[in-house]
Structures are given as structure tokens and as C-alpha cells.
Amino acid sequence: MNRTGAMGRTLTAKLGESLRAAIVDGQFPPGTKLPSEAQLGKSHGVSRTVVREAIASLRADRLVDTRQGAGVFVLEPPQPMIPAALSLQNVDPARVSSMIEVLELRTAVEVESAGLAALRRSPLQEEVILERHYAVRACLEAGTSSSEADFALHLAIAEATNNPRFRDFLSMIGASVIPRAALRTGEEEVDQTAYLKLIDEEHRAIVFAISNGDEDAAREAMRRHLRGSQTRYRSLLRESRKAV
């Protein structure tokens, strides 16, 4: 990867998270106009290209909307569409069997999501998916938690189906089901490095297949990724049962 390109992607991810946090914290209430590209670039010490890419990620998350000739405005937060009775937010990430159940459900939905994204994604949605992929990679390389960035990547793929029900489904499940921390406890550093490299390679296969418009390859790459997670969890489950 080009070092300059990687740095630009990291700057974009950092600015996007900073603006996202400011919106969530109420610094920019709904209806508020964000500072101009020039102002944001100056205040954060980044180029206009970085600002535009960060704004694109916020727009994909339905946090802001661009009005031609007027600027970028903060949107009302999306209202929950899923009844509480159907919520899966009470899934226990500490229970390996619970995580396997959710991964099986995700596989049934997200394999199709990847295929539809390859067919239907817009150039902007494709750009956001790539940005999310590199944001996950930046977290992995920095040794920081990548769960939120990973979930954002899967949300971006769901968004690119242009069927809002796919995104609604993932939003209902929530970011807590991304199987990262539970698998990493107590492993040797060399094993962790190999695991993180594998996750990056699996994501790359999904993202590049979508970018290439290859429906079948996108489905297969997503299936391999999520079934791989199931296999790793089942291995963990067997090991944990030995210790009982």
C-alpha cells in the first residue's frame, strides 16, 4: 500500500470519527450547518480531499445531508424501526454459543447483502466501502480495537444494497456482535498477528469483489469470512469445554 495513501485514509477516518462524535455529543444539533470544507481543513490540519471523504462517510451513515449551493447540514437522528421485542441487543458476547447463533444468522443475510452491493452500489457507496475497509486496517495496524470500524464496514456494504432493510437488520443486531475481543484473550502475540492478517485478507476479498462488481465472488468472500468466524468460535467453544 502506498504510504501517502494510507496516511490519507487514516486522516479521513480520524476526521470522520471526530465529526461523528461532535454530532452525537450535540455540538452540531440537527439542522445545524457544518463549517465549510476550508474551515474544517484549517481547524483539523487536513486537505479538502480528506474533508470531502470524511463528509461522504457521514452522509453514508445518514448523519448529514449536502444541499447544493448551501452546504452540509446535520440530520435528525434516525428513529428506531425495530420493535423492542425483536431486538437482539441482549446477545451476550461472553457466551461463545450465543455468538455462533448470531454469526449463523448474519451469514444468512450478509452473503446476499454482499452480492447485491456488488450489483447495485453507487460510486459514492463504493468509495465509502473502501474507506471503511482501510479504516479497519488502520486500527489493526495501530493495535487498537477495530470492532466499531469493522461494524461500520459491514453497515456500508448493507447500505450499498440500496435496500434499507439490510442496514436495519445489522443496526438491530448492533456492533457488540463483532467477534473480536472474545477471540483474542490469552493468545500469543504471533497468533494474534496471524489472526488479524487473516481478517484483513478476508475483508479485502469482500471489498474488492464488490468494487469489481463481481456478485458471485462477493457472496463467496462474505460466506468464507463469516463461516471462518463460526469455525474459530466453535474451536474456542471446544477448548472452553475441555477446561470444565
N, C-alpha and C positions, 0 to 999 in steps of 0.2 A: 504493500500500500504506500502511496505517496505520502511522505511525512507532512508536507504542507497541507494536503487534502485531509489527512487525519486530524491535524490541528484545527482546521476549519470546521470539521464536523463536530469536534469536541466543543469548540466555542459556541456553535449553534445549539448544541444540547444544553450547555450551561445557561445561555441566554434564555432559551425556551423554558427551562425549569425556573429561572429567576422570575420571568414574567408570569408564568403559571402560578407561582407561589404568591406573587403580588396580587393577582386577580382573586385567588382563593381567600387571601387574607383581607380582602376588601379595600386594598389601596386603590384599585380601579373598579368601582362599583359598576353594575350593569348599566349600559347606556353611556358610560364614560368613553371619551376618545383617547386612545393611547398616544403617547408622544410620537412625533414624526420619525421616519427612518433615520434622518440626520441626527435628531436629538438622542434617540436610543443608541445609535452608533457611537456618538460622542460620550455619552454617560457611561457606557459599558466598555468603551475602548475596542470596538469591533467594526468591521466593514459593513456597508449597506447590504452586501450579499448575505452576510451572516444574519443580519436583522430580518431580511426578507424570508430566509429559510426558517428562522425561529417563528416568525408570524405565521408562516404556512403550516407549521406543526400545531400552533394554537388554533388555527382555523379548522384543521382536520379534526381536532378534538372538540369542535363546536363551542369554543370559549370566546372567539372573536369573529367579527364579520367585516370584510373590506367593502366600503361603499365608494364607488367610483367618484373620484374628484373630491371626496370628503375626508377620507382617512379610514383608520381601523378602530372599530368600536367593540366594547365588551358586551357580550350577550348575556341574557338571563341564564342562570344555570339550568341544565336540562332537568325536567321533572321525572322522578322515578316512574317507569312504566310497568314494573313487575309487582304484582300483589305480594304483600309480606309472606303470605302462605306459601308462595313459590320460591322464596329467596333461598339461595344456597350459601349465604354469608356465614352460617353457623357450621360450615365444614371445619373439622378440626385438623389443621396442618400437622399436628403432632402425631396423629394416628395414620400410620402408613396405609392401612386398608382403606381409610377414608379418602386419601389422596389417589389411590388406584381407581376407586369408583369414579372420582371426578375426571381423571385422565381418560377413562374409557368413554365418558360422556363427551368430553371435549373432542376426542378423536372422531366420534360420530359426526360432530358438527363442523369442526375446523378443517377436516380434509376437503369437504365440499367448499368451505369458505376460501381456501387457497385456490381451488380450481376456478371458482367464479371470479376471484380477484385477478387471476391471470387473463381472464376473458374481458373483464369489464372495467379494469382500473383506468382512471384518467391519468394524464401525465403528472398532474399535481399529486395525486394519490400515490403514484409510483415513486415520486420524489420523497414523499413522507415515509413510505415503507423503507426505502433505502436509508433515509436519515435515522429512522428508529433502529435499524439494524446496526448502523455504525455507533449509535449511542450505547447499545448493549455491549458492543465490542470495546468501547472506551471504558465502560465500567469493569469489564473483565480484565482489561489490561492494567487498570488502576488498582485492582484488587478490592474494589468497593462493591456493595450489594447491587446486583443487576436485576432484582425481582421487578421493580417498578418499570424499568426500561424494557425488560422482557415483555411484561404485560402490555405496555404501550405498543410494542411491535405487533403483537397478536391483535390488538384493537385496530391498528392501522390496516392490517390485512382484512379484518372483518369489515372495516369501513369501505375498503376498495371493492367489496362485492356489490356496492350500491343497493344493497338490501338491508335496511336498518335493523332488521330482526337479528342478524348475525352479531352486530355490535351490542344490541340489547342483551343477548344471551351471555356474552362474555362479561358485560358490565354487571349482570346479575350475579355471576359467579364471584367476581372480584379478584383483585391482584394477589390475595393471600394464597391462592392455589398454585402459584408458580413454584414448581418443585426445586427450589434452590437450597435454602438453609438446611432443610431436613436431611438432605443427602450429603452435606458437607461435613457434618460433625465427626471429629475424630479421625479423619483421613490423613494420610501422609501428604506432604506438600506436592510430591511428584504426582500422586494420584489426582489431587485437585487440579493441577495444571493440565493433565491429560483430559480430565472431565470437562474443564472449561473450554479447552480447544475443540473437543467434540461438539459441545453445544454451539460454539461459533460456526463450525463447519455445517452443522445441521441447519442453522438459521440461514447461512449463506446459500445453501442449496434451495431452500424455500424461496428466499427473496429473489435470487437470480432467475429461477424458473418463472416467477410471477412477472418479473421485469421483461423476460423474453417472450411473454405471452404463451408459455407452454403449459396448457391446462393439465395435461396428464402428469407431467414432471412435477408441477406444483403440488398436486394431490399426493403423489407418491412421496415427495420430500416431507410434506407435513405428516403423512401417515408414519413414515420412518422416524421422524422426530418425536412424535407423541407416543408411539409404541416403544421407542427406545427408553423414554422416561418411565413407562409402565414396567419395562423389563428391569430397569435399575431399582425401582421401588420394590418389585417382587423379590429381587435379590436381597434388598435391605430387610424385607419382611422375614425372609427365611433366616437371615443372620440373627435378627432380634428374637425369633422364636427359639433358636438354639440356646440363647443365654438364659431362657426361663427355666 
